Amino acid sequence: MKTRDLTFLALMAALLAALEGFLGGYLHAVDFPFTGSLMVGINLIFYLIAKRRVPFKGSVLLLGLVLALLRFALFPGFSLMPALAIFWEAAILELVFILAGTGVKGAVAGGILASYAVLAFRLASLYLMVHLGGMAPNLHPFGEWVDSLDAGLKLLLVVAPAAYGIIMGLVAFQLAGMMERRLRRG
């Protein structure tokens, strides 16, 4: 990896850290629904651009690690969970881009898996808080609420992240292509 590649990844990490901290923090503060999913979609665009510009194995993982460290170090509050989620997402997308490439297939597959990764991370962290940390003992009604849903709504809850992932993958593919053409022109 050349110095220019590392500089590009560092700039991408700094820009994404600012977006994660300010936009993500603001959306969480105003209790905007699906903030994590929105931030994953934005991150997917940047990760795809970075992988195309720096096509070495581990470039997205390195970007995700630096982004997670910046997010954790620069923005106060409970920023460990977002930092872990960022790194988790980067690891998944690195694997997808290695296996499927950075074309439309890789972008869509990355979008779908990243959308489900948000859901899995949220459920896993909720489980850990309840069972290991003793927090949130009133989550039992949530389980009853999910059990009371009919099969159609449960199916929608399963299909919605895939649909969002497909849309974000296609958007990321288009924006990454536009950015790549723009960067080539200088």
N, C-alpha and C positions, 0 to 999 in steps of 0.2 A: 504494500500500500504506500502510495506516495504522500508527501507532505500536503499536496493540493487536495488529495482525497480526505485526509484527516481534517484539514481545515474546513472542507465542505461539510463533513459530518458534524464538526463542532458548531458550525453556524446553524445547521439544521437543528441540532440539539438545543441551542440557545433560543432559537425562534419558537420551537415547540414547547420548551420550558415556560417561556413567557405566555404562550397560548394556554397551556395546561394550567398555569398558576392563576392568571388573570381571568381568562374566559371561563375555564372550568370552575375556578373558585367563585366567580360571580354567579354562574348558573346554579351551583350548589347552594350559594347563599340565598338566592331568590326561590329556591326549591323548585327549579325547573325540572320537569319529568324527563327521564331517560338521558340525563347529563352524561353518564358514562358511555352510553352508546353513541351519542353525538361526538364526544371526544375521541372515541375509537375510530369513527369515520374520518375525522380530521387527521388523526395520526396515521391512518392507512394511506392517505394521500401523500403525506410527507415521507413515510417509510418506502413507498413505491418509487417516489422520485429519487430518494437516496440510493435505493438498490439499483436503479437504472444508471445513476450517475457514478456510483462506486460499486461495481458488480462483483466484489469479492465476498467469499463466504464469511459470514460473521459481521458484515457491515451494518445490517439492520439490528443485530443483537448488540453491537457496540453502541450504535445510536440510541437504542432503548436503554442500555445501562447508563450512559451519560445523562440521558433525559431523566431517568428515574432518580439518579443521584442529585441532579440539579433541582428537580421538583421537591425532593426531600430536604435539601439543604437550604433552599432559598425561600420557601413558602411555609410560614409557621402553621401551627395547628396539627391536626391529625393527618399528616401527609405521608405516613408510612404505608398505609393501605393503597393510596393512589400510586405511590412509587412502586410497590410490588405488582400492582395491576399493570402498570406501564411496562415493566420488565417482562411479565408473563405474556402480554400481548406481543411484544417485540420478538420474544422467543418463538412464539407460534408463527408469526408472520415470516420470520427468517426461515423456518423450516418449510413453510408453504412456498416461498419464493425459490428456495433451492429445489424443491421437488416439482413444482408446477411452472416455474419461470415467472417473469414479470409482465407477461402478456395479459390479455383479457381473462384467460383461464385462471392464471395465478391471482389476478386482482380480485376476481369474483370469489374464488375459493378462499382467499385471505379475508375478504369481507365477511363471508359466511362464518368461517371459523372464529374470527375475531369477535363477531357478534355473540356467538355462543360462549366464547371465552369470558365475556363480560358477565353473562348470566351465571356461568360456572363459578367464576371468582366471587361474585356476590353471594351465591348460595354457600360456597365453602367458607367464606369469611363470616357469614351469619352463623353457620354451624359452629365454627370455632369460638365465636363470641358467646354463644349460648352454652356450649358444652365444656369449654375450657376456662372461659373467663367469668362465667356466672352472670353475664350481662343479659339484658333483654329477656327476662323470664316470661313476659306477656306475649310471646310469639305464638303460643298455642292457638289463639283465635285466628291467626293468619292461616295456619294449617287447616283449620276447620273451614275457613272461607274458600280455600283452594279445593277442598273436598266437596264443597257445595256447588261448585261450578259444573255446568253440564258439559258433555263431551265436546261440543262444538267450540265452546270458549277455551277449553283446555287445549284443543287442537290449534286454535288461533294463537295461544300463548307460545306454542311450540313453533309454529310456522312463521310468526312475525319476525323473529330475529333472522331467519333465513332470507326472508323478503328484503329486510333492511340491509342485510349483508350483500345481497345481489345488487341492490341499488347503489350502495356505497362503493362496491367493487367497480361497477361500471363508471361511476362518477370519478373515482380515483384513477381509473385507467385513462379516461379522457383528459383529466387535468394534468396527470403526469406526462402524457404525450404532448400536450400544449406547452408545458413547462420545459420539457426536453427540447422541443423545437426552438423555443425562445432562448434557452441557454446556448444552443448551438450557434444561433445567429449572433450572439454576443450582445 
